Protein backbone atom coordinates (compact mmCIF):
# COMPACT_ATOMS: atom_id res chain seq x y z
CA UNK A 1 0.00 0.00 0.00
CA UNK A 2 1.45 3.35 -1.00
CA UNK A 3 1.54 6.13 1.51
CA UNK A 4 -0.80 9.10 1.37
CA UNK A 5 0.31 12.15 -0.60
CA UNK A 6 2.59 14.55 1.27
CA UNK A 7 3.23 18.22 1.03
CA UNK A 8 -0.08 19.45 -0.39
CA UNK A 9 -0.47 23.20 -0.52
CA UNK A 10 -3.88 24.66 -1.19
CA UNK A 11 -3.92 27.85 -3.23
CA UNK A 12 -6.72 30.34 -3.65
CA UNK A 13 -8.96 30.53 -6.70
CA UNK A 14 -7.78 34.04 -7.39
CA UNK A 15 -4.17 32.93 -7.62
CA UNK A 16 -4.96 30.15 -10.06
CA UNK A 17 -7.62 31.54 -12.39
CA UNK A 18 -5.21 31.81 -15.33
CA UNK A 19 -4.63 28.07 -15.49
CA UNK A 20 -7.58 26.23 -14.01
CA UNK A 21 -8.45 22.91 -15.60
CA UNK A 22 -9.45 23.47 -19.20
CA UNK A 23 -10.61 21.40 -22.15
CA UNK A 24 -7.85 21.29 -24.77
CA UNK A 25 -9.09 22.59 -28.10
CA UNK A 26 -7.82 24.34 -31.19
CA UNK A 27 -10.45 27.03 -30.79
CA UNK A 28 -10.49 29.67 -28.02
CA UNK A 29 -11.48 28.29 -24.64
CA UNK A 30 -14.46 29.96 -23.01
CA UNK A 31 -13.94 31.39 -19.54
CA UNK A 32 -16.98 29.50 -18.22
CA UNK A 33 -15.25 26.19 -18.99
CA UNK A 34 -12.34 27.07 -16.67
CA UNK A 35 -14.25 27.53 -13.44
CA UNK A 36 -14.07 24.07 -11.89
CA UNK A 37 -12.46 25.07 -8.61
CA UNK A 38 -8.96 25.85 -7.46
CA UNK A 39 -7.16 22.52 -7.62
CA UNK A 40 -3.95 22.30 -5.62
CA UNK A 41 -0.18 22.25 -5.81
CA UNK A 42 1.79 19.36 -4.37
CA UNK A 43 5.38 19.28 -3.14
CA UNK A 44 6.86 15.83 -3.86
CA UNK A 45 8.50 13.74 -1.17
CA UNK A 46 11.88 14.30 -2.86
CA UNK A 47 11.39 18.06 -2.49
CA UNK A 48 11.09 18.12 1.30
CA UNK A 49 14.18 19.25 3.20
CA UNK A 50 14.74 18.17 6.80
CA UNK A 51 17.15 19.80 9.22
CA UNK A 52 19.49 16.79 9.07
CA UNK A 53 19.79 17.25 5.29
CA UNK A 54 21.38 20.71 5.37
CA UNK A 55 24.90 20.52 4.02
CA UNK A 56 24.53 16.77 3.44
CA UNK A 57 21.73 16.05 0.97
CA UNK A 58 19.98 17.91 -1.82
CA UNK A 59 16.28 17.97 -2.55
CA UNK A 60 14.45 18.41 -5.84
CA UNK A 61 12.99 21.76 -6.90
CA UNK A 62 9.75 20.92 -8.68
CA UNK A 63 6.06 21.13 -7.86
CA UNK A 64 3.07 19.23 -9.25
CA UNK A 65 -0.20 20.83 -10.31
CA UNK A 66 -3.33 18.75 -9.69
CA UNK A 67 -6.13 20.49 -11.61
CA UNK A 68 -9.55 20.95 -10.08
CA UNK A 69 -12.07 18.19 -10.50
CA UNK A 70 -9.58 15.35 -10.65
CA UNK A 71 -10.61 12.05 -9.04
CA UNK A 72 -9.44 11.45 -5.49
CA UNK A 73 -5.83 10.25 -5.48
CA UNK A 74 -5.26 10.94 -9.19
CA UNK A 75 -2.10 13.01 -9.50
CA UNK A 76 -1.16 12.58 -13.14
CA UNK A 77 -3.12 11.67 -16.25
CA UNK A 78 -3.61 8.07 -17.30
CA UNK A 79 -3.22 6.62 -20.77
CA UNK A 80 -7.02 6.35 -20.96
CA UNK A 81 -7.16 10.13 -20.74
CA UNK A 82 -4.29 10.55 -23.17
CA UNK A 83 -5.12 12.15 -26.52
CA UNK A 84 -2.49 11.05 -29.05
CA UNK A 85 -3.78 13.40 -31.74
CA UNK A 86 -4.17 16.45 -29.51
CA UNK A 87 -1.54 19.09 -28.87
CA UNK A 88 -2.52 19.00 -25.22
CA UNK A 89 -2.01 15.40 -23.99
CA UNK A 90 -4.90 15.27 -21.53
CA UNK A 91 -8.30 16.94 -21.45
CA UNK A 92 -8.18 17.95 -17.79
CA UNK A 93 -5.56 20.65 -18.03
CA UNK A 94 -3.70 23.01 -20.31
CA UNK A 95 0.02 23.52 -19.89
CA UNK A 96 2.97 24.75 -21.90
CA UNK A 97 4.41 22.56 -24.66
CA UNK A 98 7.79 22.62 -26.46
CA UNK A 99 6.15 24.67 -29.22
CA UNK A 100 4.65 27.26 -26.87
CA UNK A 101 7.92 27.51 -24.92
CA UNK A 102 9.82 28.05 -28.17
CA UNK A 103 7.37 30.83 -29.01
CA UNK A 104 7.50 32.43 -25.56
CA UNK A 105 11.29 32.57 -25.59
CA UNK A 106 11.74 33.42 -29.28
CA UNK A 107 13.45 30.20 -30.31
CA UNK A 108 11.15 30.21 -33.37
CA UNK A 109 9.36 32.98 -35.22
CA UNK A 110 6.92 34.32 -32.67
CA UNK A 111 3.24 33.70 -33.32
CA UNK A 112 0.90 36.24 -31.70
CA UNK A 113 -0.43 34.88 -28.42
CA UNK A 114 1.90 31.82 -28.32
CA UNK A 115 -1.23 29.70 -27.73
CA UNK A 116 -0.27 26.30 -26.26
CA UNK A 117 -3.38 24.60 -27.69
CA UNK A 118 -2.61 25.43 -31.33
CA UNK A 119 1.15 25.80 -31.82
CA UNK A 120 3.13 22.92 -33.31
CA UNK A 121 6.40 24.49 -34.48
CA UNK A 122 9.19 23.46 -32.13
CA UNK A 123 12.73 24.71 -31.76
CA UNK A 124 15.49 23.31 -33.91
CA UNK A 125 19.22 23.47 -33.41
CA UNK A 126 21.54 23.05 -30.48
CA UNK A 127 24.91 21.32 -30.57
CA UNK A 128 27.73 19.88 -28.50
CA UNK A 129 26.46 18.75 -25.07
CA UNK A 130 24.13 19.44 -22.16
CA UNK A 131 24.76 17.32 -19.07
CA UNK A 132 21.92 16.87 -16.59
CA UNK A 133 23.02 15.80 -13.11
CA UNK A 134 20.42 14.10 -10.91
CA UNK A 135 20.29 11.49 -8.16
CA UNK A 136 19.43 7.80 -8.57
CA UNK A 137 18.63 5.78 -11.67
CA UNK A 138 15.71 6.63 -13.95
CA UNK A 139 15.21 3.32 -15.81
CA UNK A 140 12.67 4.56 -18.36
CA UNK A 141 14.55 7.76 -19.27
CA UNK A 142 15.20 6.97 -22.94
CA UNK A 143 11.72 5.56 -23.59
CA UNK A 144 10.03 8.48 -21.83
CA UNK A 145 12.04 11.10 -23.73
CA UNK A 146 11.14 9.30 -26.96
CA UNK A 147 7.43 9.34 -26.09
CA UNK A 148 7.56 13.01 -25.11
CA UNK A 149 9.38 13.87 -28.34
CA UNK A 150 6.98 11.87 -30.49
CA UNK A 151 3.91 13.53 -29.05
CA UNK A 152 5.21 17.08 -29.47
CA UNK A 153 7.03 16.69 -32.78
CA UNK A 154 10.59 16.92 -31.47
CA UNK A 155 13.38 14.89 -33.06
CA UNK A 156 13.54 11.41 -31.58
CA UNK A 157 16.50 10.94 -29.24
CA UNK A 158 19.25 8.76 -30.71
CA UNK A 159 20.81 6.50 -28.08
CA UNK A 160 23.52 4.67 -30.03
CA UNK A 161 26.26 5.39 -32.52
CA UNK A 162 28.43 8.40 -33.25
CA UNK A 163 25.36 10.59 -33.81
CA UNK A 164 23.78 9.81 -30.43
CA UNK A 165 21.80 12.64 -28.85
CA UNK A 166 20.87 10.99 -25.55
CA UNK A 167 22.99 8.97 -23.15
CA UNK A 168 22.41 7.80 -19.59
CA UNK A 169 25.60 7.38 -17.58
CA UNK A 170 26.92 7.42 -14.02
CA UNK A 171 30.21 7.48 -12.13
CA UNK A 172 31.26 4.00 -11.02
CA UNK A 173 28.49 1.46 -10.48
CA UNK A 174 25.01 2.03 -11.88
CA UNK A 175 22.83 3.43 -9.08
CA UNK A 176 19.52 2.00 -8.00
CA UNK A 177 16.23 3.82 -8.37
CA UNK A 178 15.11 6.30 -5.74
CA UNK A 179 13.36 4.21 -3.03
CA UNK A 180 10.70 6.91 -2.79
CA UNK A 181 9.57 6.08 -6.34
CA UNK A 182 8.41 2.64 -5.30
CA UNK A 183 6.98 3.91 -2.04
CA UNK A 184 5.16 7.04 -3.18
CA UNK A 185 4.99 6.87 -6.99
CA UNK A 186 7.31 7.88 -9.79
CA UNK A 187 5.90 11.41 -9.89
CA UNK A 188 6.87 11.89 -6.24
CA UNK A 189 10.62 11.24 -6.41
CA UNK A 190 13.89 11.90 -8.24
CA UNK A 191 12.73 10.08 -11.39
CA UNK A 192 10.29 12.94 -12.01
CA UNK A 193 13.11 15.44 -11.55
CA UNK A 194 15.14 13.65 -14.22
CA UNK A 195 12.19 13.57 -16.61
CA UNK A 196 11.64 17.32 -16.30
CA UNK A 197 15.31 18.06 -16.84
CA UNK A 198 15.95 15.97 -19.94
CA UNK A 199 12.67 16.97 -21.59
CA UNK A 200 13.19 20.70 -21.05
CA UNK A 201 16.78 20.59 -22.34
CA UNK A 202 15.72 18.58 -25.39
CA UNK A 203 12.79 20.94 -26.07
CA UNK A 204 15.11 23.97 -26.26
CA UNK A 205 18.11 22.37 -27.99
CA UNK A 206 16.93 19.17 -29.69
CA UNK A 207 20.16 18.62 -31.63
CA UNK A 208 22.42 18.82 -28.59
CA UNK A 209 23.71 15.60 -27.05
CA UNK A 210 21.98 15.30 -23.67
CA UNK A 211 23.74 13.29 -20.99
CA UNK A 212 21.75 12.22 -17.95
CA UNK A 213 24.45 11.68 -15.32
CA UNK A 214 23.01 9.72 -12.42
CA UNK A 215 24.50 10.10 -8.94
CA UNK A 216 24.44 7.17 -6.52
CA UNK A 217 22.25 9.15 -4.09
CA UNK A 218 21.14 12.68 -3.28
CA UNK A 219 24.07 13.24 -0.93
CA UNK A 220 26.28 16.09 -2.08
CA UNK A 221 29.36 13.86 -2.16
CA UNK A 222 27.62 11.63 -4.72
CA UNK A 223 26.04 14.48 -6.67
CA UNK A 224 29.32 16.31 -7.10
CA UNK A 225 31.04 13.10 -8.13
CA UNK A 226 28.43 12.99 -10.89
CA UNK A 227 29.15 16.66 -11.65
CA UNK A 228 32.80 15.75 -12.26
CA UNK A 229 31.71 13.12 -14.79
CA UNK A 230 29.32 15.63 -16.38
CA UNK A 231 32.14 18.13 -16.81
CA UNK A 232 34.34 15.55 -18.52
CA UNK A 233 31.53 14.60 -20.93
CA UNK A 234 30.79 18.21 -21.85
CA UNK A 235 34.46 19.02 -22.35
CA UNK A 236 34.91 15.94 -24.55
CA UNK A 237 32.03 17.19 -26.71
CA UNK A 238 33.78 20.51 -27.23
CA UNK A 239 31.81 22.48 -24.68
CA UNK A 240 28.31 23.02 -23.38
CA UNK A 241 26.27 23.21 -20.23
CA UNK A 242 25.73 21.38 -16.93
CA UNK A 243 22.34 21.77 -15.24
CA UNK A 244 21.71 21.06 -11.55
CA UNK A 245 18.00 21.25 -10.70
CA UNK A 246 18.43 20.55 -7.02
CA UNK A 247 19.90 22.00 -3.88
CA UNK A 248 19.40 22.83 -0.25
CA UNK A 249 19.70 25.50 2.39
CA UNK A 250 23.02 27.26 2.57
CA UNK A 251 25.72 26.02 4.97
CA UNK A 252 29.03 27.44 6.08
CA UNK A 253 31.21 24.97 4.14
CA UNK A 254 29.45 25.58 0.82
CA UNK A 255 32.15 27.89 -0.52
CA UNK A 256 34.53 24.93 -0.61
CA UNK A 257 32.60 23.71 -3.66
CA UNK A 258 33.20 26.95 -5.55
CA UNK A 259 36.90 26.44 -6.36
CA UNK A 260 36.13 22.81 -7.21
CA UNK A 261 33.64 23.94 -9.85
CA UNK A 262 35.81 26.84 -11.02
CA UNK A 263 38.79 24.57 -11.62
CA UNK A 264 36.70 22.37 -13.91
CA UNK A 265 34.81 24.97 -15.91
CA UNK A 266 36.93 25.18 -19.06
CA UNK A 267 34.31 25.20 -21.85
CA UNK A 268 31.58 24.37 -19.31
CA UNK A 269 28.79 26.64 -18.05
CA UNK A 270 26.91 25.61 -14.91
CA UNK A 271 23.23 26.32 -14.26
CA UNK A 272 21.31 25.66 -11.02
CA UNK A 273 17.79 26.19 -9.75
CA UNK A 274 17.34 29.05 -7.27
CA UNK A 275 14.64 27.13 -5.40
CA UNK A 276 10.87 27.02 -4.91
CA UNK A 277 10.54 28.92 -1.64
CA UNK A 278 11.72 32.23 -0.23
CA UNK A 279 15.43 32.52 0.39
CA UNK A 280 18.63 31.28 -1.20
CA UNK A 281 19.63 27.80 -2.30
CA UNK A 282 22.99 26.06 -2.63
CA UNK A 283 24.56 25.47 -5.19
CA UNK A 284 22.86 28.27 -7.14
CA UNK A 285 24.50 30.84 -4.83
CA UNK A 286 28.01 29.86 -5.93
CA UNK A 287 29.58 32.61 -8.00
CA UNK A 288 30.67 30.01 -10.59
CA UNK A 289 27.05 29.04 -11.34
CA UNK A 290 24.26 30.75 -13.29
CA UNK A 291 21.38 30.91 -10.79
CA UNK A 292 18.03 30.48 -12.54
CA UNK A 293 14.92 31.77 -10.81
CA UNK A 294 11.25 31.40 -11.62
CA UNK A 295 8.54 33.30 -13.47
CA UNK A 296 4.80 33.11 -14.05
CA UNK A 297 3.39 33.03 -17.57
CA UNK A 298 0.30 35.23 -17.66
CA UNK A 299 -2.37 34.29 -20.22
CA UNK A 300 -5.83 35.59 -21.07
CA UNK A 301 -8.22 33.18 -19.30
CA UNK A 302 -10.58 33.14 -22.28
CA UNK A 303 -8.29 33.11 -25.32
CA UNK A 304 -5.07 31.80 -23.70
CA UNK A 305 -3.13 34.57 -25.45
CA UNK A 306 0.19 35.39 -23.78
CA UNK A 307 -0.14 38.62 -21.79
CA UNK A 308 3.21 38.84 -20.05
CA UNK A 309 5.80 37.21 -17.83
CA UNK A 310 5.77 38.06 -14.13
CA UNK A 311 7.68 37.09 -11.02
CA UNK A 312 6.75 33.80 -9.37
CA UNK A 313 5.88 34.49 -5.74
CA UNK A 314 7.60 31.33 -4.51
CA UNK A 315 10.79 31.58 -6.57
CA UNK A 316 14.03 31.53 -4.61
CA UNK A 317 16.17 34.63 -4.40
CA UNK A 318 18.04 36.95 -2.09
CA UNK A 319 21.52 37.49 -0.70
CA UNK A 320 23.89 34.60 -0.06
CA UNK A 321 24.94 34.17 3.55
CA UNK A 322 28.45 33.05 2.70
CA UNK A 323 29.35 33.90 -0.91
CA UNK A 324 30.75 37.37 -1.58
CA UNK A 325 29.74 39.56 -4.49
CA UNK A 326 31.38 38.41 -7.74
CA UNK A 327 32.85 40.95 -10.15
CA UNK A 328 30.07 40.53 -12.71
CA UNK A 329 27.66 41.96 -10.09
CA UNK A 330 29.68 45.10 -9.44
CA UNK A 331 27.09 47.03 -11.45
CA UNK A 332 24.39 46.14 -8.92
CA UNK A 333 26.48 46.75 -5.79
CA UNK A 334 23.88 49.23 -4.56
CA UNK A 335 21.37 46.35 -4.40
CA UNK A 336 23.50 43.45 -3.17
CA UNK A 337 26.27 45.13 -1.21
CA UNK A 338 29.15 42.77 -0.52
CA UNK A 339 27.14 39.56 -0.97
CA UNK A 340 26.29 37.40 -3.98
CA UNK A 341 22.75 38.16 -5.15
CA UNK A 342 20.53 35.55 -6.79
CA UNK A 343 19.01 34.77 -9.19
CA UNK A 344 20.92 35.88 -12.25
CA UNK A 345 18.11 35.10 -14.71
CA UNK A 346 14.70 33.42 -14.67
CA UNK A 347 12.24 31.40 -16.73
CA UNK A 348 8.89 29.65 -16.39
CA UNK A 349 8.46 27.96 -13.00
CA UNK A 350 5.01 28.66 -11.53
CA UNK A 351 3.21 25.27 -11.48
CA UNK A 352 -0.11 27.04 -12.07
CA UNK A 353 1.33 28.07 -15.44
CA UNK A 354 3.34 24.89 -15.78
CA UNK A 355 4.66 22.53 -18.44
CA UNK A 356 3.76 19.02 -19.62
CA UNK A 357 6.11 16.22 -18.58
CA UNK A 358 6.00 12.52 -19.43
CA UNK A 359 7.34 10.00 -16.89
CA UNK A 360 6.27 6.36 -16.90
CA UNK A 361 8.59 5.03 -14.19
CA UNK A 362 6.67 3.51 -11.28
CA UNK A 363 3.62 5.69 -11.99
CA UNK A 364 1.20 2.78 -11.86
CA UNK A 365 -0.73 3.03 -8.58
CA UNK A 366 -2.77 5.61 -6.73
CA UNK A 367 -3.04 5.99 -2.96
CA UNK A 368 -5.65 3.21 -2.89
CA UNK A 369 -3.20 0.82 -4.61
CA UNK A 370 -5.31 0.94 -7.77
CA UNK A 371 -3.51 0.77 -11.15
CA UNK A 372 -3.68 4.11 -12.92
CA UNK A 373 -0.66 4.51 -15.24
CA UNK A 374 -0.55 8.24 -14.60
CA UNK A 375 2.24 9.10 -17.00
CA UNK A 376 1.55 12.75 -17.93
CA UNK A 377 1.84 15.52 -15.36
CA UNK A 378 1.80 19.31 -15.17
CA UNK A 379 4.97 20.37 -13.38
CA UNK A 380 6.49 23.64 -12.28
CA UNK A 381 9.30 24.87 -10.08
CA UNK A 382 12.76 26.15 -10.87
CA UNK A 383 13.58 22.56 -11.89
CA UNK A 384 11.86 23.59 -15.11
CA UNK A 385 13.73 26.87 -15.44
CA UNK A 386 17.32 25.65 -15.03
CA UNK A 387 17.47 22.97 -17.77
CA UNK A 388 15.30 25.09 -20.06
CA UNK A 389 17.66 28.04 -19.69
CA UNK A 390 20.66 25.75 -20.20
CA UNK A 391 19.02 24.52 -23.41
CA UNK A 392 18.34 28.07 -24.58
CA UNK A 393 21.98 29.04 -24.04
CA UNK A 394 23.05 25.91 -25.92
CA UNK A 395 20.63 26.88 -28.71
CA UNK A 396 22.30 30.32 -28.86
CA UNK A 397 25.56 28.59 -29.79
CA UNK A 398 28.08 30.96 -28.20
CA UNK A 399 29.57 28.33 -25.84
CA UNK A 400 31.32 30.49 -23.27
CA UNK A 401 34.62 29.33 -21.83
CA UNK A 402 33.27 29.31 -18.27
CA UNK A 403 30.27 30.20 -16.13
CA UNK A 404 31.92 33.48 -15.17
CA UNK A 405 32.32 34.38 -18.85
CA UNK A 406 28.69 33.49 -19.51
CA UNK A 407 27.52 35.53 -16.53
CA UNK A 408 29.58 38.53 -17.63
CA UNK A 409 27.90 38.31 -21.05
CA UNK A 410 24.45 38.10 -19.47
CA UNK A 411 24.98 41.08 -17.17
CA UNK A 412 26.45 43.13 -20.03
CA UNK A 413 23.53 42.44 -22.37
CA UNK A 414 20.64 42.20 -19.91
CA UNK A 415 19.32 45.66 -20.75
CA UNK A 416 18.97 44.77 -24.44
CA UNK A 417 15.26 44.18 -24.92
CA UNK A 418 15.79 41.90 -27.91
CA UNK A 419 17.89 39.54 -25.76
CA UNK A 420 16.10 39.55 -22.41
CA UNK A 421 12.56 40.19 -21.24
CA UNK A 422 12.79 42.47 -18.22
CA UNK A 423 10.25 41.12 -15.73
CA UNK A 424 8.86 44.16 -13.96
CA UNK A 425 5.82 42.94 -12.05
CA UNK A 426 5.33 40.71 -9.01
CA UNK A 427 6.81 39.99 -5.60
CA UNK A 428 8.77 37.17 -3.98
CA UNK A 429 10.83 36.43 -0.91
CA UNK A 430 10.03 36.33 2.80
CA UNK A 431 6.81 38.27 3.48
CA UNK A 432 6.81 38.92 -0.29
CA UNK A 433 9.28 41.68 0.48
CA UNK A 434 11.21 41.64 -2.79
CA UNK A 435 9.72 43.40 -5.83
CA UNK A 436 10.32 42.72 -9.49
CA UNK A 437 11.20 45.91 -11.30
CA UNK A 438 13.25 47.52 -14.02
CA UNK A 439 16.68 45.95 -14.30
CA UNK A 440 18.09 43.31 -11.96
CA UNK A 441 15.97 42.28 -8.97
CA UNK A 442 15.87 39.52 -6.33
CA UNK A 443 12.84 37.82 -7.92
CA UNK A 444 13.93 37.31 -11.52
CA UNK A 445 17.49 38.61 -11.75
CA UNK A 446 18.13 40.09 -15.18
CA UNK A 447 14.90 38.65 -16.55
CA UNK A 448 13.90 35.92 -19.00
CA UNK A 449 15.73 34.90 -22.18
CA UNK A 450 14.68 35.94 -25.67
CA UNK A 451 16.24 34.38 -28.73
CA UNK A 452 19.94 33.74 -29.26
CA UNK A 453 21.39 37.18 -28.58
CA UNK A 454 23.29 38.32 -25.51
CA UNK A 455 23.99 34.82 -24.19
MOHU-V883624 format. One line per field, one symbol per residue. ss: DSSP state (H for helix, E for strand, - for the rest). phi: phi as a letter, one per 30 degrees, with the letter a starting at -180 (. if undefined). burial: # if it has 9 or more other ideal C-beta (glycine too) atoms within 8 Angstrom, else .. Layout:
BEGIN
ss->???
phi->???
burial->???
END
This chain:
BEGIN
ss->-------EEE--HHHHHHH-----------HHHH-----EEEE-HHH---HHH---E-EE--EEEE----------EEHHHE-------E-----E-HHHHHHH------------------------EEEEEEE-E---HHHHHHHHHHHH-------------EEEE-------E-HHHHHH-HHH-HHHHHHHHHHHHHHH----EEEEEEE---EHHHHHHHHHHHHHHHHH---EEEEE-EEE-------HHHHHHH-----EEEEEE-----E--E-------EEEEEEEEEE------EEEEEE-----EEEEEEEE--HHHHHHHHHH--EEEE--EEEE--HHH-EEEE------E-----E--EEEEEEE-HHHHHHHHHHHHHHH------HHHHHHHHHHH------EE-----EE-HHH-EE-----E---E--EE------
phi->.ddddcidbdcddddcedbdebddacceddeddddckciacccdedccccedddibbcbdbbbcccddiddeidccbdddcdcdccdddbddabbdcedddddechdbddcejhddcbdbdcdbjjahbbcccbcidbdceddddddedddcideddccbidcebbbcbadidedddeeddddcjddcadddeddeddddddddbdcddcccccddacdeeddddddedddddddddjklbbcbcalaedbdddddddeddedccdibccbbddjcaejcbdcddddcbddccbbcccbddcciddclcbdcecddlkcddbcdddddcddcedcciccdcbddbaaeadddbdbdbcacdicbbcdcicdbhdccbccbjddddddddeddddedidhddaddddddddddcdddddcbcddcbjbaidhhdccdadidbdcbhdjcdbicdib
burial->.#..####..#....#######.#....#....#.#.###########....###.############.#..######..###...####.##############.##..#..####.#.###.##.###########.###.######.##.#..##.....########...#.##.##..#####################################.##########.###.############.##..#..##.###.##.##########.######################....###..############.##.##.##..##.##..#########################..#.....#########################...#.##########.##.#..#####..####....#.#..#############.###
END
